[in-house]
Amino acid sequence: MDADAIVVGAGLAGLTATAELARAGRRVLLLDQEPESNLGGQAFWSFGGLFLVGTAEQRRMGIRDSRELAWQDWLGSAFFDREVDDPAGEDYWAYRWAQAYVEFASGEKRSWLHGMGVRWFPLVGWAERGGYLADGHGNSVPRFHVTWGTGPAVVAPFERRVREAADSGLVGLRFRHRVDGLAVTGGTVDGVRGAILEPSRAARGTRSSRTVTGEFELHASAVIVTSGGIGGNLDLVRENWPDRLGPAPDRMICGVPEHVDGRMLAIAERAGGRLVNRDRMWHYTEGIQNWDPIWDRHGIRILPGPSSLWFDARGRRFPAPHFPGFDTLGTLGAIRATGFDYSWFVLTQKIIEKEFALSGSEQNPDLTGKDIKLTLSRVRPGATAAVEAFKRHGPDFVVARTLPELVAGMNKLTPEPLLELADLERQIVARDREIDNPFTKDLQVMAIRNARRSRGERLARTAAPHKILDPKAGPLIAVRLNILTRKTLGGLQTDLSGRVIGAAAPGGVVSAGEGPRPVPGLFAAGEVAGFGGGGMHGYRSLEGSFLGGCLFSGRQAGRAVARETGALPVSRTGAAAIRRWRRRRPSSPPPCPRPGRRSAPPR
Ligand SMILES: Cc1cc2nc3c(=O)[nH]c(=O)nc-3n(C[C@H](O)[C@H](O)[C@H](O)COP(=O)(O)OP(=O)(O)OC[C@H]3O[C@@H](n4cnc5c(N)ncnc54)[C@H](O)[C@@H]3O)c2cc1C
């Protein structure tokens, strides 16, 4: 054996699992196909938004939240409908992971991260507002907690722990190791094999070479797959695209780096793992082409406030609840039903200043750099520098003083001039008449007024209602919105310990009431496992639950493997390394207790 455990993928889920294993004194090999510059994977690029429930940050803003409310919202969004009560069902473990995750997000999650030094921006964001009934999709209250320092600050404590364990000899970091297959002996996964890629100086997020310079085969008592989703592989996205969202788009932009290639899913399947809910995905409808791209077809997501008017490619305003930030997948379905793969926002300078945020650590240097002065400028008039740069250089933006000029500019951005000035004007004027009273029949105007009853929204996220055609609010702005790939909601089915469920029971026989068994030795966590259970989000997400899903499932898998390998004596090098680590870090938590092998997953 080369180690107690091998972890495939050094993103957030892999780092979390590795940190847990090292804490328990296990020897780990952490492999990644990319160079060291990529450590942390997608999470580094992320906005660092976390789904947290009933927090001090919410209370300070006057938001009353609870586990019950969060669970009601989760169920309304997930809409689990695939044999939740049948151990062989696709949603069996997904549902149980969802329960455990909402419990985690309402309880231990904040204090666990806080104890590692993670902090949050005081204004809690309101993502996925729903727009249906109380038990339907969406967050009833703001829950999107933006990490102070964004994605890199979520990665940092786990990276630090892994590097310390590497210095102590407990963890071996193997970059440029691409896993191409899992080693299976007598039905048990006991290693990985693959290609050593040539050294690369590729900057984080950029393409690295795939030239092979050698091969490797490594063995361990357990393998944890944490290789991410499929969002960077447009062929796989199209192949798995569900009919309910209309035909797969011809044109998409990419919200994730190319390493999010989905290859490990098929590799784990070949080793006997069960892939479920592969048609469930989370792609955004407010994607804009990055004028300064890092990876191929690099797109950025606008995190919109509720006021922009949303039109289809022919200039028809989308009906309720397809408003900005309400129901991502509902709007995606509505866009695809038009037969086009783009749509339009029409807004004012006043709206862009207050309501446009861009997702991604590099688009938010104030928050990422923990610059208090720069961050405070968000509540003052003016858009952020990144938004202004997109307005000036972004190929999807049109800025004009008058509506005729705006529509002419919009028509220039598409292969055919599909927009009629008179048609757009009629709809905008009609909407503007609804602003005259404090009450209205226009559901979007109602939603704006509702949002402004929330303190944080009023202060920093929702512009005061005004007429779009009021020159004082101008200039007018139009943004062509592209479909942007991002997250994989389905994946390898796992039990609550992160053990990958087998595609079939041994011998293909499943007794009544019993589901397929786990594949011995094989674990998965993070996006590749649908963030737990092969799809803990069901059909839709409440947002901010992906990073948290990596942390929770990575921790579960790491702890479970530590327990499973607990019956093995800690290797001499392992024991010595723990002693060294303790000497160096007297304040670090003690390794996990080792209760030995367990036959049933913890409840
Ligand atoms: C711009 C952006 C903004 C986001 N914002 C948020 C947010 O605010 N809140 C939120 O909750 N989520 C957000 N997300 C989503 C979240 O960051 C990801 O879902 C999460 O980080 C995925 O982590 P992971 O560890 O599962 O996979 P990844 O980060 O994809 O890491 C997987 C690693 O595995 C490696 N790998 C893959 N295959 C192999 C192989 N065969 N051999 C060896 N190595 C392999 C890859 O190179 C990669 O390093 C955002 C994502 C992006 C890109």
The ligand as a Gaussian input file, in Angstrom:
#p B3LYP/6-31G(d) Opt

LIG

0 1
 C      -17.021000      31.357000     -10.849000
 C      -17.676000      30.422000      -9.856000
 C      -18.444000      30.954000      -8.841000
 C      -19.037000      30.086000      -7.895000
 N      -19.689000      30.654000      -6.831000
 C      -20.203000      29.829000      -5.873000
 C      -20.790000      30.381000      -4.700000
 O      -20.808000      31.594000      -4.475000
 N      -21.326000      29.510000      -3.795000
 C      -21.318000      28.153000      -3.979000
 O      -21.829000      27.420000      -3.117000
 N      -20.721000      27.613000      -5.064000
 C      -20.151000      28.405000      -6.007000
 N      -19.527000      27.865000      -7.091000
 C      -19.513000      26.387000      -7.239000
 C      -18.417000      25.726000      -6.418000
 O      -17.262000      26.508000      -6.430000
 C      -18.107000      24.327000      -6.988000
 O      -19.285000      23.589000      -7.153000
 C      -17.152000      23.563000      -6.058000
 O      -16.014000      24.340000      -5.775000
 C      -16.739000      22.227000      -6.677000
 O      -15.688000      21.667000      -5.902000
 P      -15.162000      20.170000      -6.096000
 O      -14.066000      20.002000      -5.131000
 O      -16.293000      19.221000      -6.065000
 O      -14.624000      20.127000      -7.605000
 P      -13.530000      21.016000      -8.389000
 O      -13.327000      22.320000      -7.772000
 O      -13.963000      20.998000      -9.817000
 O      -12.178000      20.208000      -8.224000
 C      -11.986000      18.980000      -8.851000
 C      -10.506000      18.739000      -9.076000
 O      -10.347000      17.409000      -9.582000
 C       -9.358000      17.387000     -10.590000
 N       -9.605000      16.240000     -11.461000
 C      -10.697000      15.996000     -12.232000
 N      -10.556000      14.826000     -12.878000
 C       -9.353000      14.308000     -12.518000
 C       -8.640000      13.124000     -12.861000
 N       -9.137000      12.243000     -13.726000
 N       -7.420000      12.922000     -12.321000
 C       -6.884000      13.831000     -11.443000
 N       -7.519000      14.978000     -11.103000
 C       -8.739000      15.205000     -11.613000
 C       -9.536000      18.734000     -11.285000
 O       -8.363000      19.101000     -11.974000
 C       -9.887000      19.664000     -10.115000
 O       -8.753000      20.279000      -9.574000
 C      -18.903000      28.684000      -8.037000
 C      -18.134000      28.155000      -9.077000
 C      -17.517000      29.007000      -9.978000
 C      -16.651000      28.418000     -11.060000

